[in-house]
Amino acid sequence: MVMNADETLPSMLPSTPTSVTVNDLDRQIETLMRCECISEQEVKSLCAKAREILLQEGNVQVVDSPVTVIFYYLFEFSKFFKFDGMIT
């Protein structure tokens, strides 16, 4: 879903700033890197936190829809990290 910066989050995501800690993020990333599941609430919190951070970035452009989304399956996507290394 692509949203304008002035739009509110859908009701499925928390609309207030999230309180995800670095330890939470590290644990969730480690869990996901093992191809294990995290809870639905953790996914919602991560999405809300990512949106919150990305909207503050100067190099992120807000775009209007419709947008063509090209996606990869997780396995193919993980191959990028084998070639380019992990994100710092």
C-alpha atoms as an extended CHARMM CRD file, in Angstrom:
* protein
*
        88  EXT
         1         1  MET       CA              0.0000000000        0.0000000000        0.0000000000  PROA      1               0.0000000000
         2         2  VAL       CA              1.3460000000        3.4130000000       -0.9440000000  PROA      2               0.0000000000
         3         3  MET       CA              0.1530000000        6.4000000000        1.0110000000  PROA      3               0.0000000000
         4         4  ASN       CA              0.6970000000       10.1280000000        0.8850000000  PROA      4               0.0000000000
         5         5  ALA       CA              2.6240000000       11.5480000000        3.8160000000  PROA      5               0.0000000000
         6         6  ASP       CA             -0.4190000000       13.4640000000        5.0410000000  PROA      6               0.0000000000
         7         7  GLU       CA             -2.7180000000       10.4310000000        5.0510000000  PROA      7               0.0000000000
         8         8  THR       CA             -3.3630000000        8.4720000000        8.2060000000  PROA      8               0.0000000000
         9         9  LEU       CA             -2.3410000000        4.8700000000        8.6080000000  PROA      9               0.0000000000
        10        10  PRO       CA             -4.9950000000        2.2530000000        8.0050000000  PROA      10              0.0000000000
        11        11  SER       CA             -6.7480000000        1.0980000000       11.1420000000  PROA      11              0.0000000000
        12        12  MET       CA             -4.7700000000       -2.1490000000       11.0740000000  PROA      12              0.0000000000
        13        13  LEU       CA             -1.5520000000       -0.2740000000       11.9300000000  PROA      13              0.0000000000
        14        14  PRO       CA             -0.9320000000        1.6900000000       15.1210000000  PROA      14              0.0000000000
        15        15  SER       CA             -1.4150000000        5.3980000000       14.3960000000  PROA      15              0.0000000000
        16        16  THR       CA              0.7710000000        6.5500000000       17.2670000000  PROA      16              0.0000000000
        17        17  PRO       CA              4.5740000000        6.3840000000       17.2500000000  PROA      17              0.0000000000
        18        18  THR       CA              5.7240000000        2.9050000000       18.0930000000  PROA      18              0.0000000000
        19        19  SER       CA              7.9540000000        2.0350000000       21.0080000000  PROA      19              0.0000000000
        20        20  VAL       CA              9.9750000000       -0.6750000000       19.2950000000  PROA      20              0.0000000000
        21        21  THR       CA             13.3680000000       -0.9170000000       20.9730000000  PROA      21              0.0000000000
        22        22  VAL       CA             16.6740000000       -1.7760000000       19.3290000000  PROA      22              0.0000000000
        23        23  ASN       CA             16.6560000000       -5.0610000000       21.2520000000  PROA      23              0.0000000000
        24        24  ASP       CA             13.1860000000       -5.8360000000       19.8580000000  PROA      24              0.0000000000
        25        25  LEU       CA             14.3810000000       -5.0920000000       16.3370000000  PROA      25              0.0000000000
        26        26  ASP       CA             17.5210000000       -7.2010000000       16.7360000000  PROA      26              0.0000000000
        27        27  ARG       CA             15.5050000000      -10.1300000000       18.0560000000  PROA      27              0.0000000000
        28        28  GLN       CA             12.9100000000       -9.8400000000       15.3150000000  PROA      28              0.0000000000
        29        29  ILE       CA             15.5510000000       -9.6050000000       12.5810000000  PROA      29              0.0000000000
        30        30  GLU       CA             17.3550000000      -12.6570000000       13.9530000000  PROA      30              0.0000000000
        31        31  THR       CA             14.0660000000      -14.5720000000       14.0540000000  PROA      31              0.0000000000
        32        32  LEU       CA             13.1970000000      -13.5900000000       10.4880000000  PROA      32              0.0000000000
        33        33  MET       CA             16.7020000000      -14.4160000000        9.2190000000  PROA      33              0.0000000000
        34        34  ARG       CA             16.1340000000      -17.9580000000       10.5110000000  PROA      34              0.0000000000
        35        35  CYS       CA             12.9410000000      -17.9810000000        8.3680000000  PROA      35              0.0000000000
        36        36  GLU       CA             10.8370000000      -18.2040000000       11.5260000000  PROA      36              0.0000000000
        37        37  CYS       CA              7.6200000000      -16.2840000000       12.0900000000  PROA      37              0.0000000000
        38        38  ILE       CA              7.0460000000      -13.3080000000       14.3310000000  PROA      38              0.0000000000
        39        39  SER       CA              3.6310000000      -12.3580000000       15.6650000000  PROA      39              0.0000000000
        40        40  GLU       CA              1.1120000000      -10.3590000000       13.6680000000  PROA      40              0.0000000000
        41        41  GLN       CA              1.3540000000       -7.5300000000       16.1860000000  PROA      41              0.0000000000
        42        42  GLU       CA              5.1450000000       -7.4420000000       15.7790000000  PROA      42              0.0000000000
        43        43  VAL       CA              4.7360000000       -7.1920000000       11.9960000000  PROA      43              0.0000000000
        44        44  LYS       CA              2.2700000000       -4.3260000000       12.4190000000  PROA      44              0.0000000000
        45        45  SER       CA              4.6080000000       -2.5460000000       14.8330000000  PROA      45              0.0000000000
        46        46  LEU       CA              7.5710000000       -3.0230000000       12.4950000000  PROA      46              0.0000000000
        47        47  CYS       CA              5.6080000000       -1.6490000000        9.5360000000  PROA      47              0.0000000000
        48        48  ALA       CA              4.4590000000        1.3620000000       11.5350000000  PROA      48              0.0000000000
        49        49  LYS       CA              7.9950000000        2.0310000000       12.8000000000  PROA      49              0.0000000000
        50        50  ALA       CA              9.4530000000        1.6640000000        9.2940000000  PROA      50              0.0000000000
        51        51  ARG       CA              6.8830000000        4.1150000000        7.9240000000  PROA      51              0.0000000000
        52        52  GLU       CA              7.5960000000        6.5420000000       10.7570000000  PROA      52              0.0000000000
        53        53  ILE       CA             11.3430000000        6.4420000000       10.0440000000  PROA      53              0.0000000000
        54        54  LEU       CA             11.0580000000        6.5250000000        6.2500000000  PROA      54              0.0000000000
        55        55  LEU       CA              8.8120000000        9.5910000000        6.2760000000  PROA      55              0.0000000000
        56        56  GLN       CA             11.6110000000       11.4580000000        8.1040000000  PROA      56              0.0000000000
        57        57  GLU       CA             14.2910000000       10.5090000000        5.5520000000  PROA      57              0.0000000000
        58        58  GLY       CA             15.3430000000       13.1640000000        3.0810000000  PROA      58              0.0000000000
        59        59  ASN       CA             16.0940000000       10.6580000000        0.3380000000  PROA      59              0.0000000000
        60        60  VAL       CA             12.6750000000        8.9500000000        0.4020000000  PROA      60              0.0000000000
        61        61  GLN       CA             10.1410000000       10.2210000000       -2.0920000000  PROA      61              0.0000000000
        62        62  VAL       CA              6.4330000000        9.9740000000       -1.3410000000  PROA      62              0.0000000000
        63        63  VAL       CA              4.6360000000        8.8620000000       -4.5020000000  PROA      63              0.0000000000
        64        64  ASP       CA              0.9820000000        8.8710000000       -5.4460000000  PROA      64              0.0000000000
        65        65  SER       CA             -0.7430000000        5.7170000000       -6.5480000000  PROA      65              0.0000000000
        66        66  PRO       CA             -1.1740000000        3.8070000000       -8.7270000000  PROA      66              0.0000000000
        67        67  VAL       CA              2.3020000000        2.3430000000       -8.4410000000  PROA      67              0.0000000000
        68        68  THR       CA              3.5160000000       -0.8010000000      -10.1340000000  PROA      68              0.0000000000
        69        69  VAL       CA              5.0920000000       -3.0270000000       -7.5240000000  PROA      69              0.0000000000
        70        70  ILE       CA              7.6810000000       -5.5760000000       -8.5550000000  PROA      70              0.0000000000
        71        71  PHE       CA              8.4200000000       -8.0650000000       -5.8170000000  PROA      71              0.0000000000
        72        72  TYR       CA             10.5390000000      -11.1120000000       -5.2010000000  PROA      72              0.0000000000
        73        73  TYR       CA              9.8770000000      -14.1580000000       -3.1520000000  PROA      73              0.0000000000
        74        74  LEU       CA             11.7450000000      -14.1830000000        0.1460000000  PROA      74              0.0000000000
        75        75  PHE       CA             14.2000000000      -16.8600000000       -0.9900000000  PROA      75              0.0000000000
        76        76  GLU       CA             15.1870000000      -14.9460000000       -4.1340000000  PROA      76              0.0000000000
        77        77  PHE       CA             15.3020000000      -11.6880000000       -2.1900000000  PROA      77              0.0000000000
        78        78  SER       CA             17.6650000000      -13.2370000000        0.3770000000  PROA      78              0.0000000000
        79        79  LYS       CA             20.1270000000      -14.0090000000       -2.4470000000  PROA      79              0.0000000000
        80        80  PHE       CA             20.8240000000      -10.2860000000       -2.7410000000  PROA      80              0.0000000000
        81        81  PHE       CA             22.3230000000      -10.3550000000        0.7490000000  PROA      81              0.0000000000
        82        82  LYS       CA             24.6290000000      -13.2140000000       -0.2320000000  PROA      82              0.0000000000
        83        83  PHE       CA             26.0570000000      -11.0840000000       -3.0380000000  PROA      83              0.0000000000
        84        84  ASP       CA             25.9970000000       -7.6520000000       -1.4250000000  PROA      84              0.0000000000
        85        85  GLY       CA             26.2710000000       -8.5050000000        2.2680000000  PROA      85              0.0000000000
        86        86  MET       CA             23.9580000000       -7.6800000000        5.1420000000  PROA      86              0.0000000000
        87        87  ILE       CA             22.5250000000       -4.2330000000        5.6690000000  PROA      87              0.0000000000
        88        88  THR       CA             24.4900000000       -2.2370000000        8.2320000000  PROA      88              0.0000000000
